[in-house]
Structures are given as structure tokens and as C-alpha cells.
Amino acid sequence: MFTNKAEFKDAFINKLQTMCGKGLDEAGIHDCYIGLASLVRDCISRNWIQTNKQYRDQGEKQVYYFSIEFLLGKLLDCHLIHTGLRQICREGLHELGFDLEEVLAEEPDAGLGNGGLGRLAACFLDSMAALSLPGHGCGIRYRYGLFEQKIVNHHQVELPDHWLRDGYIWEFRKADKAVEVRFGGTVHCCKQGNGKLAFSQEDYESIKAVPYDIPVIGYGNNTVNTLRLWNAEPLQVDFDLSSFNHGDYLKAVQYKQAVERICKILYPDDSFYEGRLLRLKQQYFFVSAGLQSILRRFKRRKISIHALPSKVAVHINDTHPALAVPELMRLLLDEEGLGWEAAWQITTETISYTNHTIMPEALEKWPVEMFRTLLPRIYMIVEEINRRFCEHVWNRYADWDKVREMSIILDEQVHMARLAVVGSYSVNGVAQIHSDILRKHVMGSFYNFSPHKFNNKTNGITHRRWLLKANPELADLISQAISPGWIANPQELSNLMRYAADSGFQDQVAEIKRTKKNSLAHFITGKYGIKINLDSIFDIQIKRIHSYKRQILNALHIMDFYHRLKQDPDLPITPRTFIFAGKAAPGYFIAKQTIKLINRLSELINGDKTIRDKLKVVFLENYSVSLGELLFPAADVSEQISTASKEASGTGNMKFMMNGAVTVGTLDGANVEIRAAVGDDNIVIFGLRAEQVLDYYRYGGYNAWDIYNSDGRVKRVLEQLVDGFFSGEKEEFRLLYDYLLLNNDEFFVLKDFSDYAAAHVRLESKYNDQREWWKMSIANIAHSGKFSSDRTISEYAQGIWSIKPVIIP
Ligand SMILES: *Cc1c(COP(=O)(O)O)cnc(C)c1O
């Protein structure tokens, strides 16, 4: 261990020898990464062991956060910040001839998630550790994370993300903690001596689940929690290889491959349900393994199984882990020998559920046939849960329509959201408006049936990664102004309001923004050769490409903006740089066409000399956590323009706000609460309201052609999609044209167009009053404390999990 620079240098040189087998003069940059990371690993290992021991000895309640995605990003820099070792390491490395930033860049970006849902899980782990809360993650160790995106001839191309190629320094394989997971076969039932029924599964396929543990390091405390990711491996090779039987050998290899397929790849669909067998297998695999290991640890304590809910909370992040409900029932019934009532009480007092979407295309519904074949015993249990639940509903309402509306199994499908609601004691949405819509519309009948379950927990982001790490210049300025207390207590950021109108402070904030814009501009010019005007407004939309997020609205507006500039090159406008990044699900045609449109637009506009540096459009490849860390601090304007009611919360909006960008957005998701926090003057709101959108869906009354016929600007940009405007190829964007007009524009892009364009005019005039602008910017930073995930996690800890901090000595 080291406490100063000299000790660090000795320890580091020693690590290069023992880990890489190299002397200082032979070591390359990757060796440096390995050396530094393993030093940090050594430093936290005592605390990791100590944390586990303390949790064991103290016996306080712990929470397990089950999520099919954890979008971690790079970890080393955060670890250096959290342990307070960053400065020593940076200077020590420098003296040895290495640059810390270059060393940090060597780490693979762990992309085990699609977007917001997976990133939320990662922010939550960070906050639990920082708040000394006993909370752990449970997920899957995918061999391939989310695909790497390249743009080739304006199209998205997907490449495999082999992130484990060079090994992963933060994972610890725990072979001795493996458990067995069973699929398929048949269920047999026999009467035991005591008259009880016993169920056993036969002719099943067995798989070994091996945990890989990743430490989750607290900030400025000694807590080190655990993210446990499960890997699927063959249980044993059941074949007699010594017999040299050729067929058996092939079978053995095939079996191994089939098993390993389970953890091979993360499904690249975001807010989209795919009814694939392998996906269901992934879900059961990690849920069963996770619950088994929790129960095994619990039982070592030799206390009654009935005490489980007072010692363990299991939280399911969306419905992907909803099989936790029947799986916990199975373990309690079949393994622990409990009766149904007792098992049900324990299960429904242990599990809580977060809903992430109201969009029908994202709701999981598994075909009964597939479900029953893969998970015969689990299916029996779901049937029994449903039978009893429907009986309650019938007893309450005596109404078959109600029973149909709420039945977990309906029309040969298992409705996972209903299973999750019925099987948990808490159901939360992720922003106030989203929770309201859940209660009032989507889950109205469940809310009326058990209103006490429903609550809201507005999402948050970890200010440690998204401000302290991503924007150290701004973080330092804030600490100088209001003292560093905000790092432990982000609500203290509100003290910045004292300086909002201080021109000296405004200038400092503006200068930091310019520094970050400059870094981004360098990156863009270096990678794409596009020259960027630092005096332009950096207007950024980065998120998954999805119809409801309406990147098309942004693109159509840029087309209109470009047209106005072409008409009058001397138009007095403030220069803009529109920046996009985001991945489309590989099978999502509209989203991929949208990417193509943006890239065509970028080529056309950036190549047009007549408009000079007044307008640029950039599409950055491969949006990821690391790219986000470069982008959020450089933004002047944050685009949060989803169709109202569709974005459950959004968290990108919070990252922008915390870095001083001003939001242009709809009253959707957490935008509503951002507006309430900063006040109407410090945000630009436009477009339909959620209730208006929901009314259109219910009662009809929207006709996209009406807008097309009445708004000349809309008509012109739509015609440009199909008249060869971009490349001479006439029908190039026919698909998008038809989607917006013939399919009647399901996300109200045309309806909101003119209001969106007007919002941009308001935004520009605000920007042109620079004193006002920086006041707005500072107000956004100052009110972002509410959106720290520390606040969110405190609310979960108190309101849902009933867990308390455990201080690690
Ligand atoms: C924050 C984040 C998201 C979520 O962004 P939204 O704008 O809320 O959809 C997605 N991907 C990455 C890499 C992120 O960091």
C-alpha cells in the first residue's frame, strides 16, 4: 500500500514486474493500466473483506438489486477519485514518464447495458456504496456487451463488443460459490408421508452458474459492496470421454457451446420486447442463481426462514427479473418445504418492482408454450399464483372483464408486468408524471386493487461520475465558491444561486464551458475532420435512437434552419453546431433510417461552403458512457424532446443540467421536475402535454396530413425526404415520409414541429443575452442536486427497502 508519491512509484514498479513481467523501461501503456488498476485493487481489498465481514456480523438488512443490465463504463478513474488516490497516482505516473489520461483510456468500457435502464442500475450501485448502504447488484456476465457502432456510407453498422478480450481486472471469479440452474424436463408430483405434495423435476438440463464479483467502491468511506455477475458453464461433462466415442465427444462440445450461449451476448433492444427463447433463459438463469446464493447465505445464519423479509430485500429493475417471484416461491415451497401461504407471504414481503415504461411494445409477454416447456415447475407456480389472484379479483368485483384485465395469464401469454405487480409489495415509477400515468391509466385497475403498493421514486444520476469525474474543472470551481460540502451532500449545490448573477462567476463558468467545448471540438475534428466553431451554440441530442425520442423532429428542424440560411445567407442568426449520438437496435428499421438521415444531412450541410461556419451537423459514432463523459460537459443546449407521456424519466436530461446546459424539452418524464426545480425562466418548454397525447390515442382526432397541408415549412422538409434533395436519389427517405404521413405520425412529430421551431427562436434570443444565459446555466447547475442518485437511493432505502447505513471501520 502507498500513502505518498515515492511509495506509489515503488509499488507501481513492483506491480509492473509481478503482473506484467516487465521492467519500467519495457512497459507499454497497457502494462501501466494493469499495474495501476491492480494497485488500486490491492488498496480496496481489505475494505471489501471488511465490508462483507461487517455485514455478516452486524446482520442488518441488505438489498439485492436485480437487473439484466449494468452499464458501468470505465471504473479506474472513479476508483482513484473515490479512494482519494488520484493526485498521488497522477503525479507519480508523470514522474515515471506516463500520462494518467492515456493510462485510463486503456480500460475497456464495460457496456453491459443498452441505455438508461442499465446506466441507472450502475448509478444506483455507486450511490448505495457512497451512502454506506448494504446493497449489491445481481446480473449477467455477458461475453459481448452492446455492439460497437460504426457509420459506413451513412448507415449504422454493428460490430461485436469483445470487451473481455484482454481480461477484466475488476472481476473476481468465485468458483466455490457456484450454483446449479435447471431448465426443461418434466415435473413429477408425489404425496409424501405427511400428506403434503412434493414436486420434483426430472430429465432436465443442468447448468452451472459461476459468480464473478466486481467491487463497488464507496466515496470517502470504507464501504466496498459487490456487483455479482453470473456466468453459465457446463455442470460436468456427462460423457465418458475415455471411451474415445466420437459421437459423445461431439455431443460434449455441443453441450458446452449450448450452455455458454446463455451468457454470450446482451440483447441490443432498448424499450423493445423480443420474445426469444434465449432471452427467457437468460432471465431465469441469473434470477435463479442470484436467489439461490442469497438464500444459501441467509441460511448459514441459522435464523427462521420467516425472517427473510426483515433481512433481505430483492429489487427487480423492470420485468426482466420478474421470474424472481415464482422462483423464490419455488425455493421456499420445494426446497424449504413451506406451505403456499407462508411462502407467498415471504415472497411478497421481499420483492419490490420498478416499472420503466408504459409503451406497449416494451411490455414483456411470454408465450405460454415456450414458458411451460423451458420452465415447467415455474409455470405451474405462476398458474397457481394467477388462479388465487383471479379468485381475489372475482371476489372483490364479481366482474369477468376485470378478471381478464388483470389476469397474469391471458390469451396464451404470461404478462410479466402483472406478475411483478402481484408478487411485490412495492411498485414504483421513475418520475412523478410517469408514476401518475401508471396509477391513472396503464395500471389503473391494479392501483385500485392495491393502492398502497404504488409510489414514485424519481430517477437520479451519480454526481460523482457525471460532474466530479467528467467535469473536474467545473467541480473545482463549485468547491471554491461554496466549499466542497456539495460532494457529500449534493443538495448544497443550491448555494450556487448566490453567484448566479455574479458576472465574475458567470465568466468563470463560461470559460470552463469553452474549455470543454474545445476538447470536444478537437475530438470531432481529429476523428471526422469537421471544423467546429467554438462560438456556435453546441446543441446536443444523445440517447438511443427511438421514434418516441424524436430525433426526426430535431433533424427536420435542422433542415428547415438550413433552408432559411440558404434563402438568406446574411440571416442574422447565432451559429449552431447540432450534435447527435446514439445507437439503433439492429432490427429497428425506422431508427436506422433516422441515423442515415442525420448523416446525409451532416454531409450536405458541412460540405456547403455558402453557409460558412454558421451551421454544422455532427453524428458521433458509438455512444457510450465514455463518449457521454466528453459530451455532457460541452453542451450549451440539451435536447429532451420525446413525445409527452412516452419517456418514463430520462436521465441524460439530468447529466446535461448538472453540467450547466439549458434544456429544450417537452413536459415529459423528469423534464417536468427539472422545470419545477429551475423555474420556468431557466428551461424552454414546448409541445403537446401528456394528457393531450393520451387523449389523442384514446379518442383519435389527429391527422398528420392536416399539418402537412397547413404548414408550408413542414410540407417543404417532408418533400425534401423524397425529392432527391440529399443525394439526387429521389425516394431515399420514402420510408420516413410514409411513416410520418401514411402511418399518421404516431409520435406527433409534425404536430409539435412549429412549437419546437418557436422554442429554438426563444432559446437563441436567451443565448444572445449572455449575462442572462450564464445565469440560466448556473441556475441549472444549482438546482441539479435533487437529481443526484444519492437522493433517489435514500428514498428507496427509507421508503421501499427499509435499510440503514452500515459504517465500515
Ligand atoms: C444516461 C445515458 C443514457 C440515457 O439517456 P436518456 O437521454 O435518458 O435516454 C443512455 N446511454 C448512456 C451511455 C448514458 O450515459
The ligand as an SDF file (V2000), in Angstrom:
LIG
                    3D

 15 15  0  0  0  0  0  0  0  0999 V2000
  -27.5110    8.4760  -19.4490 C   0  0  0  0  0  0  0  0  0  0  0  0
  -27.3000    7.5460  -20.5620 C   0  0  0  0  0  0  0  0  0  0  0  0
  -28.3860    7.0850  -21.3080 C   0  0  0  0  0  0  0  0  0  0  0  0
  -29.8150    7.5340  -21.0360 C   0  0  0  0  0  0  0  0  0  0  0  0
  -30.0710    8.7120  -21.7640 O   0  0  0  0  0  0  0  0  0  0  0  0
  -31.5690    9.2520  -21.9720 P   0  0  0  0  0  0  0  0  0  0  0  0
  -31.3540   10.5800  -22.6260 O   0  0  0  0  0  0  0  0  0  0  0  0
  -32.1630    9.3840  -20.6130 O   0  0  0  0  0  0  0  0  0  0  0  0
  -32.2770    8.2850  -22.8320 O   0  0  0  0  0  0  0  0  0  0  0  0
  -28.1510    6.2140  -22.3460 C   0  0  0  0  0  0  0  0  0  0  0  0
  -26.9040    5.8110  -22.6550 N   0  0  0  0  0  0  0  0  0  0  0  0
  -25.8280    6.2600  -21.9770 C   0  0  0  0  0  0  0  0  0  0  0  0
  -24.4710    5.7940  -22.3780 C   0  0  0  0  0  0  0  0  0  0  0  0
  -25.9850    7.1290  -20.9080 C   0  0  0  0  0  0  0  0  0  0  0  0
  -24.9090    7.5450  -20.2340 O   0  0  0  0  0  0  0  0  0  0  0  0
  1  2  1  0
  2  3  1  0
  2 14  2  0
  3  4  1  0
  3 10  2  0
  4  5  1  0
  5  6  1  0
  6  7  2  0
  6  8  1  0
  6  9  1  0
 10 11  1  0
 11 12  2  0
 12 13  1  0
 12 14  1  0
 14 15  1  0
M  END
$$$$
